[in-house]
Structure formats: C-alpha cells, structure tokens
Amino acid sequence: MYARNLVKQTASVVSTLAKTLNVVRRGLVMLAQNPPLVFAILASYQAILAQAQILSADDVVGYWPMEGNALDISGNNNHGKEHLITYVEDHFGNQNKAAYFFGDQSYIDGNSTGLPQGTKSVSVWVLPNHREDTPNKGREGWIFGYGGAPGVTSGKSFILGINNIYTVPNSYEVQSHFKTNIVTYVDSEMSNIPLGKWTHIGVTTAPYIGTKIYINGELVVHEPNAFVGNTAVDGAKFTIGCLVWPDGQTIFNSQWWHGAISKLLITSNVITSKQMSDIASATQNTTLFTLPVETLPVDEDENVEDNFEHSTASKVLATATGVGGGALVVYSIFRGASYYREKRHTQNIGTPEYTQRLMDGFNADAPDEQKQQGPAV
C-alpha cells in the first residue's frame, strides 16, 4: 500500500512539473516571437530597480570601485592607470575591493576630459594609515583631484584632501589650488577620521548653492558663497592618491596619500543630503545606481560563434547573478532573420561580469604596459 501511494504521489509531482515546464516553454516561445513585449518587460523591470537605487545613472560621470583595477564602471570609460598600488579589503571586509596607496609615487591617474566642469558631487571611502616618518603621521594627503590648464595658477581645478599643512591643518578640504574657492571643515582632534579606520567623505558644489562637506553621511559644513567650478578638463589629468598641479598635467611631488581609497564616485549634479546619508550607510546589498538600457551597434563582420547562432526566429538570453548591491546582470540579445539586427542589455554596476567586459574592451586598445588583469568571474 505504501509503495502504491508513493508511486501515485511521484506520478502527480511529475505531472505537475511537466505542466509547469510546458507553461514555461509556451511563455518562452511567446517572448521569442515578440521582441517588443520583451523590451517592455525589461523596461518595467528596470523601472522597479530604479525605485530602489540611490542615484540616477544619468548623473553619474565616473565610478571607480577599485575592485582589483582602476576601471571606471559608470559606462563613461574614464579609466585610470595604476602606479605602484595594490588592492586590499574595503570597509565591508571584502578582499581586493579597495586600492592601497603607499605614499611617494603611489597613485592613479587618467584623462579628465569627460568629468564635470561646473556642478559636481564626489563620494568616496578613505582609510588613512600611520606613517612614522612624517610629523602628521600620514594623516595628510590628497584623495582626488582633476582639471587645470597651462599657464593657470588656480581656479580651474578641483582637489579634495585632508590635513593640508600648507592651508588649514587638521581639516577636510576642497579647493581650486592656492586656497581659491577653499572650503574646510576643521577637526582639531581629527576624531572623525581615525587612523586605520574607514570614513566616508562627500562633497557637493554648485552655483547659488555653494559647497557642502559631509562626513559619514552627516553635513558638517556649508559655505554658500564658495563654488569650486569652472574646472578646465580638456586634456587635463585626474588623479587619485596625489595632487595634480594647476597646469593639469604635473604630478605634485608631496603630500601623497598613504592608506586605502574605495568606491570613488563623481556626478554632474548635486547629491542631496538624503542621498549622501544613504550612500554612507549603504550595505553590500544596496544598489548605488543602475545603468540604463542601451542599444549596441552590430558589427556586420562578427561571426556566428561570437554572437550565438543566426536563426529565423528572434532569440532571448537572460541571465541573473543575484539581486542587490550590484549583483544583477540581465543581458538580452534579440536577433531576427530580416530586421532585428540589434542588441540591448541592462546591467547593474559592480558585477564581476560587467567589470570583465569593460576590462576586455579597455585592454583591446591599450598599450601592452597598460593592460590590466581583472577579477576572476
């Protein structure tokens, strides 16, 4: 009797599974035959993701998470070149998710041409380290800067650092060189940026609003009359871990950063106080921003192996690697025999797959000495 009941139950489960698979099959066939419907579904799904993200991808100009390389994964290709750095744990304790700078001649640089000239916001995690051979014990240093122009002494750049002994010691600082448009937050004890511990720093600057500095998501200073704008970016450098001179090219051989930097982001808008707080308190599962749906050109010379099999029916490939904290990638390809000759995809930042694709594209055009090894996927 027991065996007979077991057989019946097994048959029932198999029947239910077969029906379910049949429904799934019919659904996939329907989607494959109706690419516009699939696009509509993806757009709706992206709208749902957008509600959960902190920032809009349209405003993000550069994002360097420092996950084993100096790539900008915002989609704007502001990639950096590494000089004597390594990768360590980030503030979540994840290995190879932060760049570590050793001081003298240890930095990242790149082309700033695409970075904001006017309104801008910067968000970054930093960990200053102890260094016995400096009177300020390694607290001083420039975190991020860009812009400048030949023959200019100040006013055409944006630089962010801490404890600049030549201006205001024991402070967080943003300016345009030589105290132009300078805004500082003085902390005589530097209690908010202890050595060997991670701190989040946020800066926003815009005309008619001024400049704000945030520490760990909290607004600590607002100078309404200071605007660090008019940044000259054409042909100039951006630097991480050191200071670029007002000419936009020369690396200043002093006040090198000694410690770690992670998740450096710059936008072309003003990040709100709520958004800055959300970034500072974000967990590993928080989506910072989601890249928009894109239409990619089709290379007429591409082969069948690279682009899957050409067929008379449109095909769909959708893969997911988890949801949250930049863990989702949906990559959809639609091909028709006569007219569906395009690829569309939605990608969430921070995934190893997306980083690898960016790195492959970067390495394809880079000189041999600049080719980079990315994370395993």
N, C-alpha and C positions, 0 to 999 in steps of 0.2 A: 504493500500500500504506500509506504513512504517513497519507494523508488518511483512508483507511478505518479505521485504528486510532484515529485522533483522534476520528472520529465515534462509534466504539464506546465509547471512554472517556468522551466527553461524554454519551452516552446513559446510561451507567452512573452517572455523577455525578448527572444529572438524576433518574434513577430513585431513587437513594438519598436525594436531597434531598426528593423527593415523598413517599417513605415516612416520612421523618423529620417532615416537616410534617404528615402525616396523623396520626402518633402524637401530636404536639403538639396538633393540633386535637382529637383524642379526649380528651386529658388536660384541655384547657381546658373542653370540654363537660362532662366529668365533674365538674370543680371547680365550674362554674357551677350545676350541678344539685344540688350537695351543699355548701351553705354551712358546715355543722358541720365537715365534713372540712377545708375551707379554714381555718377558725378553729383547728383542731387543728394544722395545718401551721404557721400563723403563730405559735402559742403555742410550738411546738417550736423554731422559728427564733429566737424571742425568748429562749428558754432558752439557746440556743447563744450568742447575743450577750451574755447576762448573765454567762456564764462569762468573757468577755474584757474586761468593763468593770471599772473600778476601784471605783466606788461604786454603791450601790443608789439608784435613783431615789426610793424611798420615804423616804429620809433627807434628800434634797436639798430645801431650803426656798427657796433663791434662787440664781440663777446669772446673773451679768452678764458676758458675754464681752467687751462693749464693741466689738462689731463694727459700727461705724458708727452705733450708737444706744445708749440706756441701758435697753434692754428686759431684763427677767428672762425667760429662756427655759427655766426649770425647769418651767413649767406652772402656777406659783402666782401669776403676774401681779403680782409685786412690782416694777412698772416704775418707773424713775426719770425725773426731769425734769432736763434739761441746763441749766447756767448757764455760759455763756462757756467752753465747752470745744471741742476739736476732736479728730480721730482720726488716729492715726499708726501706724507699724509696731509689731507685737508682738515678743515675744522670738524668734519664728521668722523675722522679717523680712517678714511679710505685711502689706500695706498696709491701713489702716483697721480694724485688729483690736485697737486699744488706745486708751483715752481719754487725752488730754493736758490737764493742768491748768496754768494759767498763774500760779497763786498767788491773790492777792487777788480774792475774789468769783467764783472759778472752781471750780465744784463740781457735784455731782449730789445730788438729794435725792428722797425718796419716803416713802410710808407704811409704817411698820414693824409694823403690826398683826399680820401673819402670821408674823413672824420668831420664832425660839426664845426662850422666856423663861428656860429652865433650861440643860440640857446643850446645848452648841453647839461646832461646829468651823468655822474660817474658813481658806480657802486663797486666796492672791492673789499675782499677779506685779506687782512695782513697779520703776520706774526713776526714782530721784531725779535732779534736774538741778541744774546750777550756777546760783547767783544771787548776783551780786556785792554786792547792796545789803543782805545780811543777814550778821551775824557768823558764822553757822553754814553759810554758803554753800549754802543751800537744802536741806540735809540734813534739817532739822526738818520736821515736818508730820504731820497726821492723815490716815490712809489710809481708815479705815472706822469707823463707829460707828452706834449706834441705841439707841432707848429713852429712858426718863426720864418724869418726872411732875411736874405743877405743885406747887410748894412743897417739892420734894425737892432736896437739895444733892449727894447722892451715893448710890451703892449700888443704883440702879435702871436703870443703863445699861451698855453695853458699848462700849468705844472702843479702837482699835488705831492706834498711830502709832510714829514713830521720833524719837529725839533730842529729846525734850521737855525744853527747858532749864529748865522750872519744876519738874521732878521729878528725873530722872536723865539728864543729858546723855550723848550717845554710846551710846544703848541702843535696843533694840527694846522696846516697852512695850504692855501690855494692862492695863486697869483699869476701874473704875466711877465715874470722876471723883474728883478731890481725893485721889488715892492710895488710895482704897478698893479692896481686893482687888487691889492692884497687883502685877504680876509683870514684871520687866525682865530683859533679857539685855544686860549691859554689854560693849561692844566699844570700847575706848579709841581705837582707830585707825579704827573703822567699816570694817574691811577686808573684811567680808563683804557690805557693801552699797555698793560703789564708785559714785561719781557717773557718770551716763551709761551704766550697765550694769544689766541686768535681774537681779533677785533674787526668789526665791520665798520667801514668808513663810507659815507655817502656825501656827495656834493651836488648841488644844483645851482645853475647860474643862468640868468635871463634878464633882458632889458625890462625896466619898470618893475621887476620883482626883486632883483638883486641876487646875492649869493647866500646860500644856506649850507651849513655843515651839519651832518648827522653822525653820531657815534652810537653804534649798536642799535640803530633804528630810532634814536631819540634826537630831536632837533636841539643843538647846543648853541648855535649862533646864527643870526640872520642879519646881514648887512645890506639894507635895501638900496644903498647907493653904489654898490660895487658890482660891476658886471664884467666877468672875465670872458669877454667876447672878442670879435674882430680877429679871430685866430686865423693866421695865414697857413694854409695846409698844402698848397700846390708844391710838390717836390720836396716838402719838409719831412722830417722823421717823426715817428712816435717812439717813445722809449718806456720800458718797464724796468724798474730797479735802478734807474740812474737819471741824470738830468741832461736834456739836450739844450745846447746853448741857444741864445736868441736868434742866431742865424738859421736855425732849424736843421743844422747838419752836424755840428761839432758836439761830441760827447764830452761833458764836463767831467774832468778827472778828479772828482772829490765828492764826498757825501754819497757814496754808493750805498744801496740798500743791503742790509745784512739780515737775512731771515727769509720767510716764505710769503708768497703772494698767490692768491687763488681767486677764481671767478670774477675777473675784472670785466666790467660791462660799461659801455658808454651809449647814451641815447641822444637823440636830437630834440628831445622835449624836456619839460620839467617833470621829473618823477615826484609824485605827490608824497606828503608826509605819511599817508596810509600805506602807499606802495613801498616806500623806503623801510617802514617798520615791518611790512610783510616780508620783504627780502631778507632783512636781518634776522627774522625769526623763522625763516623757512626751514622745513625739514627736507630730508633726502627725497621725499615723495612729492614735493611741491613743484609744479610746473612754472618755470620762470616766464617763458613765452613759447609760443608755438609758431613755427614757420608756416607761411600761408601756402595754399595750393599753387603750384607752379605749372606752367606748360613748358616742356623741354623740347627743343628742336630735334628733329630726327635726322641723323646722318644717313644720307642715301647710300653711302658706301659701307654701312655697317653690315655685318654678316649675320646669318641665321643663328649661329651658336651664341653670339653676344646678346641677341635680342629675342631669344626664345624662337619658337617655330612660327613662321608666317602661315596663316590659315585663312579660310574664307569666312570664319566667324571671329568676332571680337573676343579677346581673352582677358581675363582678370586675374591678377596675382595680388593677394593681400596678405601681408604677414604682420604679426604683432609680437612685440617682445616685452609686453607688460605695460601697465598704465601708471603714470605718476613719476615726478622727478626727472622728466626727460627720458622715460623708459619706453615710450611708444613710437614705433615707426610703422606707417602704413604706406606701402609702395605699390601703386596700381598702374598697370600697363594695359592699354586698350588698343587693339590693332584690328583694322578691317581690311578686306581684300581690295577695296576700291578707294575709300576716303578716310578711314580712321588712321591717320598717319601721325599720331602724336602720343606723347607720354605725359601723364600727370601724376603728381605724388604729393602727399602731405607727410611732413617729417617733424618730429618733435626733437628739439635740441637736446644734446647731452648723451645721445645713444652711441655706443661703440660703432655701430654700422654706419651712421651718418658721418661720424668723425673719420672713419676709414675712407669713405667715399671722397670726402674733402681732401684728405691727405693724398689719395691717389691722384686727384686732379692737380694738386699743388706740385707733387713730385714729377708729374709728367712734363712740366715746363721749367722746373727748377734746375740750376746747375748742380752737378754731382755733389759739390760740397755743401749744398743747402738741402739736399734730400733728407727727409725725416722719417724715423721709424715710429709708427703709431701703435696704439694698444692692440692686443690680440682680440679678435672678435669671434 
